[in-house]
């Protein structure tokens, strides 16, 4: 896990092998990071991107509906 303050808010990256979860309150920041990751890693195989309120990640259910 890694955190960075971007525009005064916490940006978080979680990773495990080839699974990555990123989050920030500003969706534009998330989009920018996804675009950078596509440029760097999307050449080998397309990235699978999920932007939903309920995630299943590494055996956990993560619910952002509230």
C-alpha positions as CSV (number, residue, x, y, z in Angstrom):
1,X,0.0,0.0,0.0
2,X,1.1,3.5,-0.7
3,X,-0.4,6.9,0.0
4,X,0.3,10.4,-1.4
5,X,-1.4,13.7,-0.8
6,X,-2.7,15.0,-4.2
7,X,-4.7,18.3,-4.2
8,X,-4.9,18.2,-0.4
9,X,-6.5,14.8,-0.3
10,X,-5.2,11.3,0.2
11,X,-4.6,9.2,-2.9
12,X,-4.2,5.4,-2.1
13,X,-2.7,2.6,-4.1
14,X,-3.2,-1.0,-3.0
15,X,-1.6,-3.8,-5.0
16,X,-1.2,-7.6,-4.8
17,X,0.6,-9.4,-7.7
18,X,-1.4,-8.1,-10.7
19,X,-4.4,-6.6,-8.8
20,X,-4.3,-2.9,-8.1
21,X,-6.9,-0.7,-6.3
22,X,-6.6,3.1,-6.5
23,X,-8.8,5.6,-4.8
24,X,-9.1,9.4,-4.4
25,X,-12.1,11.7,-3.7
26,X,-11.5,13.4,-7.1
27,X,-12.5,11.0,-9.9
28,X,-10.4,13.1,-12.4
29,X,-7.2,12.2,-10.4
30,X,-8.2,8.5,-10.6
31,X,-8.8,8.9,-14.4
32,X,-5.4,10.5,-14.8
33,X,-3.6,7.7,-13.0
34,X,-5.5,5.0,-14.9
35,X,-4.4,6.7,-18.2
36,X,-0.8,6.7,-17.0
37,X,-1.0,3.0,-16.1
38,X,-2.6,2.2,-19.5
39,X,0.4,3.9,-21.2
40,X,2.9,2.1,-19.1
41,X,1.3,-1.4,-18.8
42,X,-1.5,-1.6,-21.3
43,X,0.7,-2.4,-24.2
44,X,1.2,-6.0,-23.1
45,X,-2.5,-6.6,-22.5
46,X,-5.5,-4.3,-22.0
47,X,-6.1,-3.3,-18.4
48,X,-9.4,-4.4,-16.8
49,X,-10.9,-1.4,-15.1
50,X,-13.9,-1.5,-12.7
51,X,-15.5,1.7,-11.4
52,X,-18.3,0.6,-9.2
53,X,-19.4,1.3,-5.7
54,X,-19.1,-2.3,-4.4
55,X,-15.8,-4.2,-5.1
56,X,-14.6,-7.7,-4.4
57,X,-10.9,-7.4,-3.9
58,X,-8.6,-10.2,-2.6
59,X,-11.5,-11.9,-0.8
60,X,-12.8,-8.6,0.7
61,X,-16.1,-6.9,-0.1
62,X,-15.4,-3.1,-0.2
63,X,-18.6,-1.0,-0.2
64,X,-18.4,2.7,-1.1
65,X,-22.2,3.3,-1.3
66,X,-22.2,5.3,2.0
